[in-house]
């Protein structure tokens, strides 16, 4: 059963950047009564062959073996619109794109994880490399060597005729500075710009964990530019997750995560969507993620039984029937920890035929949460403060000190806002525990810049109090630890 503690808040475990992209080799048209997709008039083919190898000091490359099952993604530098195709068993790929636009090209590997960018021109002496191309006719990029030691790729011969020399990235010895770290490294001397790679680190905003080079992950302090969905029918595509723990829990994070995927149609076009599925799922969770209870999801049509492996139902999403805003959704326990750069590819099928694909990319992974470290000067015990065994105290106020959550690298996650939720709690004799209150007071806490924060509230009556520190990102996703105290 979906525990009621997950109903009153949505808590983040991962933050994501989101962008729409035309999929299925087709272009979406403006809908009338139903949405259809047809081949885009005037599209051109951007093609080539991926091969594993080493990028040489001269900027040329040595091809060794074909690289199959990679997604090749071309991002329009002006609109942010993306186009993609997969490499076949011989490494060959072809993408249909509108002519005349400037594109950056990136790769997503066969495990649904961002691999790195394709540098179009540069060598080992380069402090800046050319990333952009502007094809106007069908263009074969030739052999593109995928260098796993440096997490980027490069054509064996620069496509000189179509290079966009104004679209560059900062590099070290010819390697874009964002390669290998999914753009997480903060670079000195960088001024952000417009376009698909704001901070010039070589990683398009779509896949960059810190697209504006401010040292704060996307989606934490502000919404990333890549969160805009370009679609006639779909309003938004996103993942919302929580990690909401009882004090002293011994459960690992992967067993506490509740992760929802949402596809929300534009008003008036709800009936235009025929079905939704994920055609690409991160390898870390693709065979272990299970479907969870639907009681909070708006009674989706055909929703599988709790505990069903998501893979066994083809990574489908399900249409809600009772929510005020209809959507296609699924609630998962991933049962594994994802990593920065993990990519979901969500495919929306339309009633009138055709489909559209959307990427969702992780920009940080949170396996920690805000915890109360001490109360009224006393260090918290791991056995007390639970919903069945509250801490006892006798003071007229409760003064708590709580930690900030850590990111996947073990560093304090910068950019969050903090608050504390508190209220008196009722006892459920049948369950043998205190409940999460339905009505709570929530008070913001100013971030003083330290590793912990403090908060105090009055407890004048002999009651049991629920107190929960909360860390919140800019888009309202939150995490925290629930703790109980009894005043004697």
C-alpha positions, 0 to 999 in steps of 0.5 A: 500500500502507498504509505500516506506519508508520501501523499503530503509532499513530493521529495526529490531524489534526482533533479532532471533537465527535460527537452522535447525532441522529434522522434520516430523519423517524423515531424509533429504537425499542428493538430486540428482535432487529432494530432498526427505526425508526418515526415517534415517537408524539406528535411535532410539526412545527417549520417555517419558511422560510429567506431571505437578508437583513439583520437590522435594528437593531430585531431584525426582518428583511428577507427577500430570496431563499430559502435552499435546501439548508441543514440546520436542526438543533434541539438538545434543551437537556436531552438533547443529542438533535438533530433536523434537516430540509433547506430546499427550493428555496423555503427551506421546512423542517420538523423532527419533534421531541418536544413540550414540550422546550426547543430551540436551532436552528442552521443547516448550510449547503449546503457541509456547514459550520456556518453559525450559530445562530438567535436567537429574540429580541433586538435591536441593544441586547442584551447577551443574546439569547434562543436557546431555544424550547419548542414544545408543538404544531405551530409555524411560525416564519415567515420566518427571515432568514439574515444571512451578514454576521454568521453568524447568523439570526433570525425576522422576528417573535419566536415569543413564545408559545414563547420560553424566556426562561431560555435566553440567550446573551451577545451584542454588539449583539444578535449571539451572541459565538460567531457567526462564529468557531464558538465559538473565541473565549474570553469573559471573565466566562463561567461554564459551565452545563448544557445544549446551550450550556455557555458561553452563546456562542450556539453549541450544544455540538454545533457549538462548537469550545470548548464550555466556554470554557476556550480549549482546543479540544474533544477535545484536553484532555478529551472534549466533552459532545457526544461521547455518542451517543444510540442503541439500536444504535450505540455510537459514531461518530467520525473518527480521523486521523493526520498522520505525516511523515518528517523533511524531508518536502516533502509538504503536509499534505493528502497526508499525512493518513490519516482513518478514519470509524468507526461502531461498533455496540453489542455484540449488535446488529452484525447490525442495521445494513444499511449506512452512508453519509455523506449530507453531506460537507464541500465541501473534500473531497467531490470529491477525497477518495480511498479508501486501502488496507484492510489495516489495516481488518479486510478490509471487505466490498466495499471499493473499490480504493485510489485510488478517489474516495470520491464515486464510491462514494456516500460509503459505509462498509464492514463489517469482517470480522476486527477484534475489534470489528466496525464500519463504516469507511472510510480516506481521504486527504482531499486537501484541508484541512478547516476548523473547523466542517466537518460530516459527516452519517453515516447508519446504515440498519437491517435492520428499516427506517429509519435514524438520522443522526449529526453529526461536526463539526471543532473544530480543524484541524492541518496542522502536527506536532511536529518535532525542531528541534535535536540536541545543540545542532546545528540539524536539516538538512532533508536529514539525519535521513530514513530513508535518510540519518540524521544522524550524531553521536558523543555518548553521548546524544541531546539533542533539542529539538522544537516543538509543533504549531500549529493552523489559526490558526498558534498553538500548540495548547493542551492536548496531552500530549507524549512521545518514542518511541525505539528502535534501527532496522534497515536494509532493504537492498531498500528502501534505508532504515531501518525504523520499529521495532516495539518502542519505548520511549515516555517522557512529556515535561513541558510547560514552557510554552515553544514547544519541549520538550527530551528526552534519552536514552542512545545507548551503542552504534554503532547507528541510532536512531529518535526521534519527538516525539509530541503527543497529545490526551486521547482518544489521537490523536497526531501527530509526525515520524519522524527517524533518527540514527546514532551513530558 
